[in-house]
Amino acid sequence: MIKKILSAIIILFTNFVFAQEYKINKITKSDFEEKRYKLDSTANAVVDYSIGDTYFEAAGNDYQIVTITKTRIKILTKEAYGYATIKIPLYRKQSSREMLTVSNAYTYNLVNGEVEKTKLSSNGEFLEKLEGNHYIASFTMPNVKEGSIIEYTTKVSSPYFTFIPEWYFQFNIPVKYSEFTLKMPQSLYFYKYVKGTEKISQFTVGDTYIFKARNVPALKEEGFVTNINNYRSSVAHAFTGYKSANGTLNIFEGSWEDVIKTINKRETFGGYLKNNDFEMEFVNSLISDKSTNDQKIKAIVDFVKNNFNWNQNIGIEAEQSLKEIFKTKTGNAAEINFLTIALLRSAKIQAFPVILATRSKGISYIPHSGAFNNVIIGVEEAGKVSLYDATDKFAGKDILPAHNLNWIGKMVRNDGTSKDVSLEPQIESRYNATAYLDLNVEEGSVSGIVRKNYNNYEAYFYRRQYHKFTNDKIAEKLAETHNIQVDSININNMNDVEQNIEEFLKLKKEHSFDKIGDKIYLSPAFIFTMEENPFKLEKRTYPIDFLYPNKNNYTITFNIPDGYVVDFVPQNKKISTATGSVSAKWVVNQDAKRVQIKWNLDYNAAYVDPKEYQDIKIVFEELVKFMGEKVVLKKI
């Protein structure tokens, strides 16, 4: 068994050829001759080299892990000034802290034919807390201009020696050369995973492992992506075990099953739920008038959502007891959802924790307990799992906060076994907008009524955006977004998550059409016009993430002013990807009194394979083209 496990561990480095060491040359005047990167003329900056060295140092009975990174970047245009601010993630928990030092940090410029360098000042460093124990340390290189070259060395010392930092070979800008060297103690064992589509050369010399890549193209990010780092070429490692002083192998995370069992054995996870039974009298008071399981579940989840507050910290372990949670009415994500699970179980509901990685954390392709950072609730009935998250007052059955919508979660049963649960939303969401509009030919304005209806995720995100706003404030935001005047607004069901959001607007839009000679030119989409295609890449290698299946339907009715008739309308059209994952359709109807334009844009799947990218681009190109056409009215 041990032999099988070891064969899968990162002792799979089998290439014993060592490549010639990369030489870092001193910056000279010739380095400033490159005005554009020859392999990508669109690049606004390029990484000359990024060289990392990770090794372990003895620290008492344990180790600390040290990563030194040397980087040189050429700033080709002013659009790349953002790369002069370097951000380093750090993890700090009480006295156990990752520490950063920055050295040899200079900005080089060519001034009057000579190389001039400016040193980074130590007072230019900042530390920002992200969430929980996660921080970002940042520093900004000085005197950066078009054509500057920046160079710096960072050193991160970490007491968390079981976490080897992931090394990225690919960035949003091209990389000429990237190298990562890892020297490991013989007593520690790690899995390795190389991801991405770029060629990574691997070498081994004794206990040192070397990874190299040259001429790595930029991974250009555009919208509709979960976490771009899921697809960035990199090498990641996960701790799987160790060899004790007597030579005994301790392998405890050889598979996902082992990982789940390890997590479930923790007193702050599986043990926490086993030791927290509620008195039936209390639970019965919540569900006494409920006859179905759905009603009981809703009553319990609503009780927690309405009486307890999430402290905005995520995690998979509880830090306080249920008695403390009941007293403070506050808890982290694990505590709030563990509380809900305990209540549900006392009501004889089959409820279990579902552990997952949030979208910002990204997906781990190798088994290790650090792959997960949040907990939600899974309720299993007749082989079907429904998902809940009691931390969010606007979430509901199978309507989860967006940060949890990340591929696959693991539902953990009491015995430590698990079941894969898809976090991809399956229920369809809808957004409907209907407008009835009148034209004022003399003013050049359009006025009328717009009715909108939002359900499921569409309603969820509306509530998340506007729940703290008054109607007047919402009207102000809509007026700013659409460049309109909102005369009145009415919103129904803002606080009832079981109902659709209904929004009614009475509005006026100035300068909303062109009048040339005896003709009026109207945009068929009115205020809902899409002016450009959001998909612009020549090629996309990562999936398109629409977050949830969604149908968007619009109906715009223009009443024809007296003395005018229809002269031209766009042609009807229907277009779809080959699989039907994305589709659009528009239909224009007319009579003597009105022109009605109906169109829809449907995302029929939450995630779409990048093989369909070109088809999706075409759908949006055609839709933008339609919206750029005009409905033409002619005076008679």
C-alpha positions, 0 to 999 in steps of 0.5 A, a space after each residue: 500500500 505504501 509503495 502505491 502511495 509513494 509511486 503517486 507522490 512527487 517523487 515522480 520527478 524522474 528526469 535527471 538532466 540539469 539544464 544550463 543555469 540562467 544568467 541575470 545580466 546587468 542592465 545596460 543601455 541596450 536593454 532600453 532598445 526594445 519598444 515592443 515585445 516581438 512575440 506579442 506586439 499588443 503587450 504593454 509590459 513583459 517579464 524578462 525573468 521571474 526566478 523563484 527558489 523555495 527551500 526549508 530551514 530547521 526551526 526547532 523541532 519543525 521547519 520554516 519554508 523560505 521563498 526568494 523570488 527575483 523579478 525583472 519587468 519592462 514597462 513598455 507603455 503607460 497602461 502597464 504602470 499598474 505592474 509597478 505595484 507588487 502584491 504578495 499574499 501573506 498568512 498571519 494567525 496570532 504569533 504564527 506569521 509569514 514575513 516579507 522582506 524586499 531587497 535589491 528593488 530599483 527602477 531603471 530609466 534611460 536619461 540622457 543616454 545613461 542608465 539611471 536607477 532609483 531605489 525603492 524607499 522602505 516607507 512605500 510598503 503597505 499591508 492590507 487585510 483581505 479576509 480572516 487571516 489572509 493579508 496582502 503586502 504591497 509596494 510600489 516601485 518609484 519613478 516609473 515611466 514608459 520604457 522603465 525597467 523594474 527589478 526587485 527581490 522578495 523573500 517570504 519566510 513562513 512557519 507553515 512549512 506544509 504549504 509550498 507556495 504555488 509558482 506561476 509561470 504565466 501572467 497577464 503579460 508575456 514572460 520571457 523566462 520563468 524558473 522555480 527551484 524547490 529543495 525539500 527535506 527527505 522527511 516530507 512528502 508532497 504531491 505535485 500538479 503542473 497545470 495550464 497549457 504551456 510547456 514546462 520543463 522539469 529536472 531533478 538533481 538529488 533532493 532539488 527539483 527545477 521547473 523552467 519555461 520560456 516565452 510564455 504567452 500572456 493569459 489575457 483575462 476577460 469577463 465571464 471567468 470564475 478565477 483566472 488562476 484556475 487556468 494559469 500555467 503553474 506548479 502546485 504542491 500539496 503536503 501528503 505525509 512525513 517520515 518520523 525519526 524512527 523511519 516510519 512513513 505517515 501518509 494521511 492525505 493520499 486521496 480525496 477520501 483520506 482528506 475528507 476523513 482527516 477533516 472530519 476527525 477534527 473536533 472543530 468539524 466532525 466532532 463539533 456536530 456530533 456533540 451538539 444535539 438540541 432539545 426537541 422542545 426548542 426545535 419543535 417550537 420552530 416547526 410545530 405548525 409545519 407539515 412537510 420537510 420543505 416547510 420545516 427546513 425553511 423555518 429553521 434556515 429562516 430562524 438562523 438567517 434572521 437571528 444570527 449574524 455572519 461576521 464575514 469570516 469564512 472557514 471550515 472549522 468552528 472557533 466557539 461553541 453553540 452556547 457562545 453562538 447563541 449568546 453572541 448571535 454572531 459566528 463565522 461561516 462554519 459556525 452559522 451553518 453548523 448551527 443550522 445543521 444541528 437544528 435540522 438534524 434535531 428535526 430529523 432532517 438529513 443535513 450535512 456540511 458541504 465543504 468547498 473552495 470559494 471562487 477567489 481561492 480557486 480550485 485545487 487539482 490535488 488532494 489536500 485539506 487546504 483545498 477547502 475554505 468554506 462550509 455550506 449546508 446539504 440536505 439529502 432527500 431521496 438521493 437528491 441534495 439541496 443546498 443552503 447557506 444560512 450566512 446570507 439573508 437573501 439566499 434560499 434553497 439552491 440559491 447560494 452566495 456567488 462566492 460559493 459557486 465554484 464547481 464541486 463541493 464535498 458533502 461530508 457524512 457523519 462517518 467521514 465518507 463524502 459525496 461530490 455535490 455540484 455547485 453549478 446552479 441548475 435552476 433557471 433565472 429570469 429577467 424580464 423588461 417591458 417598456 411602453 414608450 411615447 415620442 415627443 418629436 419637438 423635444 427629441 425625448 422619449 417618456 413612458 413606463 418600464 416594468 421589470 421582473 427578476 427571479 431566482 438569482 436575478 432577484 438575489 443579486 438585485 436584493 444584494 445590490 439595493 437592499 440598503 437603499 431607499 427607493 429614491 436612492 435606487 431611482 438615482 442609481 438607475 438614472 445615472 446608469 441609463 442617463 434617464 430622468 426617473 419620475 417615479 419608482 415602485 418596487 415590490 417584494 424587496 424583502 420577501 426572498 420567496 417572491 420575484 422582485 417587481 420594479 416599475 419605473 416612470 421615466 423620461 430620456 432626453 436626446 433619445 433619438 435622432 431627427 434628420 429631415 423628415 425622419 426619426 431614427 430610434 435605437 431598437 434597444 432603447 436604454 438596454 443597448 449593448 454597445 460592444 461585444 464583451 468577448 474580444 480575444 482571438 482565442 480563449 483557453 478557459 471556460 466561459 462562466 455565466 454564473 447561472 443559467 439565465 434568460 433575459 427577455 425584453 419587449 420595447 413598444 414605441 407608439 408612433 407619433 401622429 403624422 409618421 409611419 414606419 420606414 425601416 425596421 431591422 430584420 428578424 433573426 435567431 442565432 445560437 451556438 452549436 450546442 445551444 449554450 447561448 442563444 439570441 433572437 429578435 423579432 420586430 412587429 409593426 402596425 399603423 400605431 406602434 412598433 414593437 421590438 422583442 429580443 432575448 439573450 439566453 445563457 442556457 448553461 452556467 459554464 461553457 467549454 472554451 471550444 464554443 468561444 468563437 460561436 459565443 463571440 458571433 452570437 454577441 457580435 450579431 446582437 450588438 449589430 442589431 442594437 446598432 441598427 435603427 428603427 426609422 419613422 418617416 413623416 407623411 
